[in-house]
Amino acid sequence: MQNRGRPGVPSLQNRPTTRRRALATENFHARFPVVSFFRRNIQKNGRIARGVIGALCLIAGIVLVDYVLWLGLIFVVAGLFAIGEALSGWCLARACGIKTKM
């Protein structure tokens, strides 16, 4: 059947139904488990907590860089990682199966 709509836009008749779309999504996650590993897994309270922890680690790292370079860099990297977790809504510990309170 020829597409009689706008060029480059698929017709609605060829779109999968909701059930087929759900099965396709389920199969996609089964074939690519990395995608489900990086999905959002923390709520608002956990995101706020990680953001605060990240900011504190970042500030401590900036202060420590003047005294002990390697320790300061570790804190800076940890702080940036925690801020990234807060912004994305993803927690590494939860993704690995560790239960956290928030």
C-alpha positions, 0 to 999 in steps of 0.5 A: 500500500502506498503512503498517501500522507506527507513524504517521509512520514510513516502512515498510521496503518504501518505503526505497531499496536500498543501490544506489539510495541510493548513486546518490541520494547521488551525484546529490545531490553532483553537483547540489550541489557545495558539499556535497562542498567542505565534507566532512572532508578532514584526519585526526588529525595535520592536525587537531592541527597546525591546532589548535596553529597556531590556538592560537598565532595566537590568543595572538599576536593577543591580545598584538598587539592592545595594540600594533597593533590591525589586525595583532592582529585579523588574527591573532585571526581567523586563529587562530579560523579554524584552530581551526574547521578543526581542530574540523570536520576540514576544511581550506580549502587541501585543499578548493581542491585544494592538497596539504598534508603533513598 
